[in-house]
Amino acid sequence: MAWTIKGKVKVIQQLTPVEDKKWDTFVAELGKGKAPIDAAKAIGDVKYTKLKGAANQFELRLSGGRRATFVVDEGAKQISQVQVGGHT
């Protein structure tokens, strides 16, 4: 079963083509049924990290200055409250 993105993706800063390709690859891997951690591994070194003090909130590095953050719901196979382009 494929993972889905619930709600709109909030773009904090416009992504560069390289950052955009990483994000698109991550989303495509979710669509193939990979869990977010495995989708992140498919991109390469993106430093997939659970954020401290936040239940089930994670981030992945799109570049030195931009991140994607989201909440993971394993049971529903969804990510939500997605923000891309900022830096946490």
PyMOL commands that set and color helices and strands:
alter all, ss='L'
color gray80, all
select helices_A, chain A and resi 17-31+36-43
alter helices_A, ss='H'
color red, helices_A
select strands_A, chain A and resi 4-6+10-11+49-50+57-61+67-73+78-86
alter strands_A, ss='S'
color yellow, strands_A
deselect
rebuild
show_as cartoon
